[in-house]
Amino acid sequence: MSNNVPSRRGVSLVLAAAPGVGKTSISRALLALEPELSLSISATTRASRPGEQDGMHYFFHSPERFAEMAAAGDFLEHASFLGRSYGTPRAPVERALSEGRDVLFDIEWQGHRLLREKMPGDVVGIFLLPPSIAELERRLRSRDQDSDEEISKRMAAVRDEITHWDEFDHVLVNEDFAETVTAVRGILLAARSHRTRQPWLSGFVDRLLGE
């Protein structure tokens, strides 16, 4: 191994779930525990919420600008959800992975599917399930200030989202927050040591056997 060559290729860790299951909170906890992990900042056409900053939480774009970027191939993936568009900027992700840095994605199932198509060897997918539909609706109503109509739309989307659970490498039921964070972190640690992400291993083993 050389100081000029990364010891491994970075991991694209995708954390996906239906709205309200807790993926954003789990993502934040994981980022606090793993300083070498960075969050991929998505672009979106939705309006910013109170406290959100452009370039920190999302890159906020008009629908027209988003469409231009998609047409130019500036996104690794992009999809629409509840009438809003979301996309993953290509350049920063490709640079991080090549430098051996891990990237966390807080995206929907459509984005996960497209990322796997673009980077099949880099993506490790985790899907979070709620303990129950009733508990998920309770979380949404306690967390959001959305109207009953908006909550109803979210609950309708939840059932469709959950049907895609079997497209992911790992599936966790987010019943206990701390246990879920520990499980997600364990998956990340295991992915880092996968032999396909350590291109130096072949030469290292040859040297070991030659001693």
N, C-alpha and C positions, 0 to 999 in steps of 0.2 A: 504494500500500500504506500502511496505517496501523498504528501501533504497537498500536492497539486491536483489530486484526483479524489473525488468524493468516495467514501468507503461504501456507499450504497446509493441506489436511486431513491428519490423521494416517494412517499406514499400519497395517493389521492384518497383521502378518507371521506366517504360520503355518509352523512347522517340525514336520513329522510324519515318523514312521519306525516300523518294527517295533521291539520291545524289544531293546535292546543295540546298535543301529546307531550310537548316539552323539549323538542329538539334544540331550540335556541338556548334555553337555560342549561341544558347538558353541554352544548357546544361551548358556552362561556366557561363552565366549570372545567372542561377539558383543556381549554386554552390556558387557564390559570395554572393548571398542573403541569402542562407540557410547554415550556418556553420555546422549544424548537419547532413547535407547530404553529402555523399561521392560518388565518381565516381567509378564504377566497372571498373577495368582496364582489357581490353580484351587481349587475346593472338591472334597473327596473323602470317600468313606466308608471308605477303607482306613486301616489303623492307621499311625501315624507310625513312621518308622524312626529308629534312633539318630542324634542330631544334628539332626533336623528340628524346626523350631519352628512352632507354629500361627501363621498370619498372615504368615509369612515364606516358607516353602516351599510350604505348602498351608493352606487352611482345612479343618481336620479336623472332620467332622460325623458324627453317627450316621445310619444309614439312614433313620430316621424324620424327623429334622430336614431331611435332604437332600430327601426326598420333599415335605415341606411347602414348601420354598423353590422346588422345581420347579413345584409346583402354583400358587404365587403369581406365577410368571413372573419370578422373580429371576435366572434364568440366561439368557444368550444362547444357550447350547447346553448339553446334558448328555447323557451316554451311559454305557453300562456296558461294562467291559472286564475279562475274567477274574474276573467276579463282583464287581467293585468299580465304584462310580459316580463319575463326574467331571463337573464343570460349571464354566462360566465366568460369574462374577458380571457382571451387565449394567451397573450404574451406573458403575463406574470406567472401563470401556472406552469407553462412549459419551461420557463427559466428556473423556477424554484425546483421542479423535479430533477432537472439536469444537474443542478448544484447539490442534490442530495437533501433538499429541505422538504418537509411534509406539509401538505395543504389540506385543510378541512373545508368541506363543502356542506353548507346548510341549504339543501335544495329539495325539490320535489322528485317524485319517481320518474317523470319525463326527463328531467335533467340527468338523473342517474343513468337511465338507459342510453342517452346520447353520449354521455361521457365514456361509458363502457365501449361504445362503438368507435369513438375517436382514440381512446387510450386503453385498450383491453387489458394490458398487463400492469397498468398503474392503479386501477381503481379497486378499492375495498369498500363494499357497500354494507351499511347497517340500517335496518328498518326498525323503527320503534312503534310498538303497539300500545294502545291504552288498556288499562285493566278492564274497562267496560265502556260501552257507548254512553251509558248514563253518566259515568264519571267524567268522560270527556266533555259532554255538554255542560256539566256543572263547572268544569274548569274554564271553558270558553265564556260562560256567562259571568263568572267571577272576575275574569281577567280583562275582558274587553268592554268597551262602552258602545259597542255596535248595537244597532237596532235588532228587534226580534226577526225582521226580515233577513238581515245580514247573517245572524246566527243560524237561521234556517238554511240559508245557502251554504254556509260552512258545514253544517251537519250533513247535508246532501252530498257535498264533496268528500266528506270523511269516508263514507262507505265505498265510494269509488276508489279512493286512495288506498284503502286497506286491501283491496283485491290484488294489489301489486306486490304484496309482501314476499311472494316466492321468487321475485326477480333479484333478491339481495343475498349476499353471502351469509349474513348474520341477521337474526331477528331477536329483538329483546322486548319484553313487556315492561313498560316503565311504570311499575307500581311503587317502587321505593327509589327515590331520586339518587341517593348516595350509592346504592348497589348498582344502579344503571350506569352511573358515571364510572365506577370501578370496572364494570364489564366492558364498556366502550374503550377505556384506557388499555385494558388487557388485549383487546383486539388490535389496537394500534401497535402495541409493543411487539406482538407476534408478527404483524405484517412487516415491521422494520427488519426482522431477521430472516425473512423469506429468502431462499437462496437466489431467486431470480433478480433480487434487488441488490445483490452483492457481487458485482462482476469481477472483483478481485479474488474471489474464493478459489477459483480453479487454479490460478497461479500459486496461491498460498498453500493449497493442499499439495501441489506438486513439489513445492519446496519442503514441506513437512516430510513427505515420503522420501525425499532425496537426502535427508539428513542422516 
